[in-house]
Amino acid sequence: IYTKCTVFVNLFDCIFDAGDDGVCIKSGKDADGRRRGRASSHVVVRNTQVLHGHGGFVVGSEMSGGVHHVYVENCTFTGTDVGLRFKSTRGRGGVVEHIYIENINMCDIPTDALTFNLYYSGKSVTEDKGGTTSQVAAMPVSEETPAFRNIFIKNIKCRNAARAFYFHGLPEMPVQNVSIEQVDITAREGGYFAYTDSITLRDVRVITEQDTPYVFNHCNAVDTTQMTRK
């Protein structure tokens, strides 16, 4: 299900088996979305299952009108390409903020349990693996610069993911103020973070099959309190 320019929407007790994103919040694309200027806001997603598809809960990439005050809780994602997915690219503009997610169960995730990708190319996450390019030039900040900030994620369990985390913000607009707490993930790899500021990983337990280090490139104010990596 896609929601565009929505206000005060409740989505409860649903099951989706889709070929694309399961629950995806959008608000218009590029100049048209910014000109209309209607944010998707005050959306509640609760007690929902997503089977297969590209993502369980997704914001973007067409979020040029903005997205704010979205609440997601008590959901299950099984076999989705990625679990929680935030995506955009230069040219979109728009602000995504005040997103609250808790009590999520995932299993058999072919790529990342949680991803922020501000270099979204239009491909599915299995086609676009999310590279680890860290040396990219900053661009001037303008109305075309997307921003993701003030996002709070708590009590997440995931079994059998390819990678726990993938964050890639923009050098001119990092992903900002993301709090991740009480997380338990098993994955082949740990995580990659680039251009991310003020991220908290507290009471996070990730068990990996491969002894790969977490990579932090151009990140500031990273709090890994009580983070367990095995």
NUMAR-610793 format. One record per residue (C-alpha): residue number from 0; residue in one letter; x, z, y. Coordinates in nm, 4 decimals. Each point is the difference from the previous one (the first is absolute). Example, Ala and Ser with C-alpha at 12.3 -4.5 7.8 and 13.67 -1.06 7.14 Angstrom:
{0; A; {1.2300; 0.7800; -0.4500}}
{1; S; {0.1370; -0.0660; 0.3440}}
This chain:
{0; I; {0.0000; 0.0000; 0.0000}}
{1; Y; {0.1284; -0.0899; 0.3468}}
{2; T; {-0.1121; 0.1842; 0.3119}}
{3; K; {0.0495; -0.1691; 0.3370}}
{4; C; {-0.0743; 0.1572; 0.3389}}
{5; T; {-0.1961; 0.2786; -0.1613}}
{6; V; {-0.1015; 0.3381; 0.1376}}
{7; F; {-0.1472; 0.2916; -0.1964}}
{8; V; {0.0044; -0.1409; -0.3518}}
{9; N; {-0.0309; 0.2073; -0.3189}}
{10; L; {0.1151; -0.1528; -0.3283}}
{11; F; {-0.0702; 0.2367; -0.2897}}
{12; D; {-0.0094; -0.0157; -0.3810}}
{13; C; {0.0971; -0.3657; -0.0402}}
{14; I; {0.1928; -0.1973; -0.2627}}
{15; F; {0.1865; -0.3175; 0.0958}}
{16; D; {0.1732; -0.2467; -0.2329}}
{17; A; {0.1262; -0.2674; 0.2375}}
{18; G; {0.2553; -0.2785; 0.0064}}
{19; D; {0.1214; 0.1146; 0.3411}}
{20; D; {0.0141; 0.3342; 0.1836}}
{21; G; {-0.2591; 0.2505; -0.1192}}
{22; V; {-0.0875; 0.1839; 0.3246}}
{23; C; {0.1572; -0.1631; 0.3057}}
{24; I; {-0.0451; 0.0951; 0.3661}}
{25; K; {0.0427; -0.2746; 0.2610}}
{26; S; {-0.0963; -0.0554; 0.3656}}
{27; G; {0.0744; -0.3579; 0.1006}}
{28; K; {0.3035; -0.2246; 0.0018}}
{29; D; {0.2567; -0.0552; 0.2759}}
{30; A; {-0.1248; -0.1079; 0.3455}}
{31; D; {-0.3649; -0.0259; -0.1080}}
{32; G; {0.0044; 0.3538; -0.1370}}
{33; R; {0.1759; 0.1415; 0.3060}}
{34; R; {-0.2362; -0.1793; 0.2375}}
{35; R; {-0.3049; 0.1385; -0.1760}}
{36; G; {0.1663; 0.3408; -0.0123}}
{37; R; {-0.2312; 0.1696; -0.2486}}
{38; A; {0.1731; 0.2486; -0.2267}}
{39; S; {-0.1088; 0.0881; -0.3513}}
{40; S; {-0.0475; 0.3740; 0.0206}}
{41; H; {-0.1657; 0.3043; -0.1543}}
{42; V; {-0.0047; -0.1431; -0.3509}}
{43; V; {-0.0300; 0.2313; -0.3007}}
{44; V; {0.0928; -0.1192; -0.3515}}
{45; R; {-0.0747; 0.2532; -0.2725}}
{46; N; {-0.0266; 0.0140; -0.3813}}
{47; T; {0.0882; -0.3679; -0.0436}}
{48; Q; {0.1796; -0.1789; -0.2834}}
{49; V; {0.1995; -0.3219; 0.0337}}
{50; L; {0.0985; -0.1969; -0.3100}}
{51; H; {0.2626; -0.2748; 0.0267}}
{52; G; {0.0285; -0.2027; 0.3214}}
{53; H; {0.2794; -0.0042; 0.2583}}
{54; G; {-0.0502; 0.3489; 0.1441}}
{55; G; {-0.2063; 0.3130; -0.0486}}
{56; F; {-0.0466; 0.1060; 0.3627}}
{57; V; {0.1418; -0.2359; 0.2632}}
{58; V; {0.0215; -0.0240; 0.3787}}
{59; G; {0.0805; -0.3423; 0.1479}}
{60; S; {0.1432; -0.2360; 0.0448}}
{61; E; {-0.2689; -0.1173; 0.2455}}
{62; M; {-0.0239; 0.3223; 0.2033}}
{63; S; {0.0468; -0.1368; 0.3522}}
{64; G; {-0.3001; 0.1912; 0.1373}}
{65; G; {0.1374; 0.3265; -0.1350}}
{66; V; {-0.0922; 0.2377; -0.2825}}
{67; H; {-0.0410; 0.3746; 0.0444}}
{68; H; {-0.1641; 0.3069; -0.1476}}
{69; V; {-0.0282; -0.1144; -0.3598}}
{70; Y; {-0.0446; 0.2580; -0.2783}}
{71; V; {0.0707; -0.0824; -0.3662}}
{72; E; {-0.0394; 0.2577; -0.2750}}
{73; N; {-0.0579; 0.0460; -0.3712}}
{74; C; {0.0766; -0.3585; -0.1014}}
{75; T; {0.1550; -0.1572; -0.3105}}
{76; F; {0.2056; -0.3211; -0.0140}}
{77; T; {0.0771; -0.1502; -0.3404}}
{78; G; {0.2231; -0.3048; -0.0403}}
{79; T; {-0.0109; -0.1017; 0.3671}}
{80; D; {0.3128; -0.1836; 0.1171}}
{81; V; {0.0631; 0.2804; 0.2503}}
{82; G; {-0.1824; 0.3274; 0.0532}}
{83; L; {-0.0096; 0.0820; 0.3729}}
{84; R; {0.0972; -0.3009; 0.2088}}
{85; F; {0.0508; -0.0368; 0.3766}}
{86; K; {0.0949; -0.3475; 0.1182}}
{87; S; {0.0429; -0.1981; 0.3205}}
{88; T; {0.2434; -0.2287; 0.1770}}
{89; R; {0.1209; -0.0925; 0.3463}}
{90; G; {-0.2668; -0.1814; 0.1977}}
{91; R; {-0.2870; 0.2196; -0.1178}}
{92; G; {0.0178; 0.2818; 0.2520}}
{93; G; {-0.2455; 0.2851; -0.0479}}
{94; V; {0.0513; 0.3672; -0.0813}}
{95; V; {-0.0695; 0.1688; -0.3343}}
{96; E; {-0.0137; 0.3782; 0.0287}}
{97; H; {-0.1753; 0.3161; -0.1115}}
{98; I; {-0.0298; -0.1023; -0.3635}}
{99; Y; {-0.0593; 0.2889; -0.2427}}
{100; I; {0.0386; -0.0527; -0.3758}}
{101; E; {-0.0157; 0.2645; -0.2720}}
{102; N; {-0.0711; 0.0558; -0.3672}}
{103; I; {0.0962; -0.3426; -0.1347}}
{104; N; {0.0791; -0.0783; -0.3642}}
{105; M; {0.1794; -0.3207; -0.0981}}
{106; C; {0.1381; -0.1453; -0.3194}}
{107; D; {0.1726; -0.3201; -0.1159}}
{108; I; {0.0995; -0.1237; 0.3472}}
{109; P; {0.2182; -0.3146; -0.0352}}
{110; T; {0.1787; 0.0454; 0.3359}}
{111; D; {-0.0171; 0.2919; 0.2475}}
{112; A; {-0.2180; 0.3077; -0.0023}}
{113; L; {0.0145; 0.0111; 0.3810}}
{114; T; {0.1195; -0.2742; 0.2323}}
{115; F; {0.0233; -0.0757; 0.3715}}
{116; N; {0.1113; -0.3577; 0.0661}}
{117; L; {0.0055; -0.1312; 0.3557}}
{118; Y; {0.1486; -0.3288; -0.1184}}
{119; Y; {-0.3056; -0.1048; -0.1963}}
{120; S; {0.0286; -0.3666; -0.0962}}
{121; G; {-0.3501; -0.0688; -0.1278}}
{122; K; {0.1053; 0.0311; -0.3620}}
{123; S; {-0.1213; 0.2492; -0.2565}}
{124; V; {0.2279; 0.2968; -0.0483}}
{125; T; {0.1089; -0.1287; -0.3422}}
{126; E; {0.1071; -0.3293; 0.1587}}
{127; D; {0.1659; 0.1662; 0.2995}}
{128; K; {0.2092; 0.2717; -0.1593}}
{129; G; {0.0836; 0.1713; 0.3268}}
{130; G; {0.3663; -0.0605; 0.0589}}
{131; T; {0.2505; 0.2437; 0.1409}}
{132; T; {0.1028; -0.1835; 0.3160}}
{133; S; {0.1119; 0.2609; 0.2504}}
{134; Q; {0.1992; -0.2018; 0.2525}}
{135; V; {-0.2696; -0.1775; 0.1989}}
{136; A; {-0.0078; -0.0597; 0.3733}}
{137; A; {-0.2391; 0.1949; 0.2204}}
{138; M; {-0.2553; -0.1915; 0.2060}}
{139; P; {-0.1549; 0.1057; 0.3318}}
{140; V; {-0.3049; 0.2226; -0.0424}}
{141; S; {-0.3194; -0.1731; 0.1147}}
{142; E; {-0.3715; -0.0141; -0.0802}}
{143; E; {0.1028; -0.1983; -0.3093}}
{144; T; {0.1970; 0.2919; -0.1448}}
{145; P; {-0.1888; 0.1841; -0.2783}}
{146; A; {0.0304; 0.3779; -0.0221}}
{147; F; {-0.0616; 0.2340; -0.2945}}
{148; R; {0.0172; 0.3716; 0.0749}}
{149; N; {-0.1532; 0.3420; -0.0652}}
{150; I; {-0.0848; -0.0505; -0.3663}}
{151; F; {-0.0494; 0.2967; -0.2327}}
{152; I; {0.0120; -0.0304; -0.3794}}
{153; K; {-0.0440; 0.2949; -0.2346}}
{154; N; {-0.0429; 0.0764; -0.3698}}
{155; I; {0.0900; -0.3317; -0.1616}}
{156; K; {0.0652; -0.0490; -0.3702}}
{157; C; {0.1342; -0.3240; -0.1406}}
{158; R; {0.1170; -0.0906; -0.3472}}
{159; N; {0.2028; -0.3086; -0.0894}}
{160; A; {0.0810; -0.1728; 0.3279}}
{161; A; {0.2893; -0.2378; 0.0564}}
{162; R; {0.1056; 0.1878; 0.3159}}
{163; A; {-0.1328; 0.3105; 0.1705}}
{164; F; {0.0391; -0.0954; 0.3681}}
{165; Y; {0.0766; -0.3039; 0.2131}}
{166; F; {-0.0007; 0.0347; 0.3807}}
{167; H; {0.1160; -0.2768; 0.2330}}
{168; G; {-0.0917; 0.0350; 0.3658}}
{169; L; {0.1166; -0.2109; 0.2912}}
{170; P; {0.3196; 0.0881; 0.1900}}
{171; E; {-0.1972; -0.0111; 0.3259}}
{172; M; {-0.2943; 0.1927; -0.1495}}
{173; P; {0.0853; 0.2184; -0.2995}}
{174; V; {-0.2652; 0.1479; -0.2240}}
{175; Q; {-0.0489; 0.3396; 0.1668}}
{176; N; {-0.1138; 0.3471; -0.0979}}
{177; V; {-0.0969; -0.0375; -0.3645}}
{178; S; {-0.0544; 0.3214; -0.1964}}
{179; I; {0.0091; -0.0155; -0.3806}}
{180; E; {-0.0639; 0.3255; -0.1852}}
{181; Q; {-0.0689; 0.1184; -0.3542}}
{182; V; {0.0885; -0.3222; -0.1770}}
{183; D; {0.0857; -0.0480; -0.3681}}
{184; I; {0.1177; -0.3495; -0.1020}}
{185; T; {0.1709; -0.1546; -0.3019}}
{186; A; {0.1651; -0.3342; 0.0778}}
{187; R; {0.2946; -0.2160; -0.0948}}
{188; E; {0.1498; 0.0317; 0.3515}}
{189; G; {-0.0223; 0.2537; 0.2803}}
{190; G; {-0.0420; -0.1386; 0.3492}}
{191; Y; {0.1249; -0.2141; 0.2867}}
{192; F; {-0.0591; 0.0882; 0.3664}}
{193; A; {0.0989; -0.2078; 0.3033}}
{194; Y; {-0.0963; 0.0420; 0.3659}}
{195; T; {-0.2063; 0.3113; -0.0619}}
{196; D; {-0.0086; 0.2948; 0.2401}}
{197; S; {-0.1296; 0.3522; -0.0557}}
{198; I; {-0.0875; -0.0182; -0.3671}}
{199; T; {-0.0651; 0.3165; -0.2000}}
{200; L; {0.0389; 0.0055; -0.3795}}
{201; R; {-0.0995; 0.3523; -0.0969}}
{202; D; {-0.0664; 0.1270; -0.3516}}
{203; V; {0.0595; -0.3527; -0.1305}}
{204; R; {0.1061; -0.0418; -0.3627}}
{205; V; {0.1128; -0.3414; -0.1196}}
{206; I; {0.1309; -0.0564; -0.3518}}
{207; T; {0.1806; -0.3322; -0.0356}}
{208; E; {0.1144; -0.1922; -0.3030}}
{209; Q; {0.2989; -0.1381; 0.1888}}
{210; D; {0.2475; 0.2235; 0.1764}}
{211; T; {-0.0343; -0.1852; 0.3299}}
{212; P; {0.0506; 0.1786; 0.3334}}
{213; Y; {-0.2560; 0.0125; 0.2767}}
{214; V; {0.1065; -0.2322; 0.2790}}
{215; F; {-0.0614; 0.0860; 0.3671}}
{216; N; {0.1014; -0.2677; 0.2517}}
{217; H; {-0.0522; 0.0479; 0.3743}}
{218; C; {-0.2257; 0.2994; -0.0560}}
{219; N; {-0.0262; 0.3040; 0.2283}}
{220; A; {-0.1343; 0.3510; -0.0534}}
{221; V; {-0.0428; -0.0216; -0.3773}}
{222; D; {-0.1127; 0.3305; -0.1568}}
{223; T; {0.0490; 0.0139; -0.3774}}
{224; T; {-0.0915; 0.3669; -0.0393}}
{225; Q; {-0.0697; 0.0936; -0.3617}}
{226; M; {0.0439; -0.3577; -0.1145}}
{227; T; {0.0915; -0.0257; -0.3665}}
{228; R; {0.1706; -0.3100; -0.1354}}
{229; K; {0.0748; -0.0351; -0.3709}}
